Amino acid sequence: MDITLADLKAAWDRPLLSKADTNTKTNKSLKLAKMGSILYMASHDQVSPFLGYKVSVCAYAKKNKCYEPCLDFAGRGKFDRKIRICRLRKAYHWFTAEEDFRERLRNELAAQARLTVRRGIDMLDSFVRLDGTSDLGLSEEYRHEFPELMFYDYTKDPIRYYVYLGERDDGRADNWHLTFSLGAGNKSDAIKILKAGGNVAVVFDLRKNDPLPDEWEGFPVIDGDEHDVRYKDPMNTVCGLRVKSITKVRKTAGQQFLTAGVS
């Protein structure tokens, strides 16, 4: 797909956040919530060629081998040129003008917060996911500024997850929720997190509508494909997901990685 730096700059003024109803999975979440938004940027090191140096928006991508089967390349994200340009532009914006990126993100979150209040919507019914295809931990920062909104994300960062668990257990994470995401290199962390009372997302080698297992490593499995409102999941459960791109995962990562999980 032929994309140039000029293409990214031409899309500079487009919004950072996408509404929940523009994405298949988050759209399902509107059955359980009334409003939502998500931030998608080009995953892992995809923007590096445009910068001229190596970067990553997912510090644990290489360890967990989740960069090629990433959801960034699922659905329209793998063939829609406009979507690729927008996601690359956001990552480029982050690395070249972080202060401006943050200010624009803050303004967009403020707009959602105002609309939430104006419509009398409860915080739990107005969600934000800032690491749709990244693992920067932005929700951890902005949740304090916008108590009107419910921030949630998946992460492969065990340190961040333990910070979240500590705040949750102390009652200081009312509008913040994290689900730890199993990868090829963090199974021991995932099991420790489950034993500590956390939640873990596991991708199983299953097709759409195939039944999920009842348990994983002795912990109950719930169907995570029904919606994406992870903060309404029961505590200490496994969020079971079915692989979204069987062919690509098998080709790039192999069967052993697939059954270990990737999200």
Buried (B, 14 or more C-beta within 10 A) or exposed (E): EEBEBEBBEEBEEEBBBBBBEEBEBBBBBBEBBBBBBBBBBBBBBBBBEBBEEEBBBBBBBEEBBBBBBBBBBBBEBBEEEEBBBBBBBBBBBBBEEEEEBBEBBBEBBBEBBEEBEEEEBEBBBBBBBBBBBBBBBBBBBBBEEBEBBBBBBBBBBBEBBBBBBEBBEEEEBEBBBBBBBBBBBBBEBBBBBBEEEBBBBBBBBBEEEEEBEEEBBEBEBBEBBEBBBBBBBEEBBBBBBBBBBBEBBBEBBEEEBBEBBBB
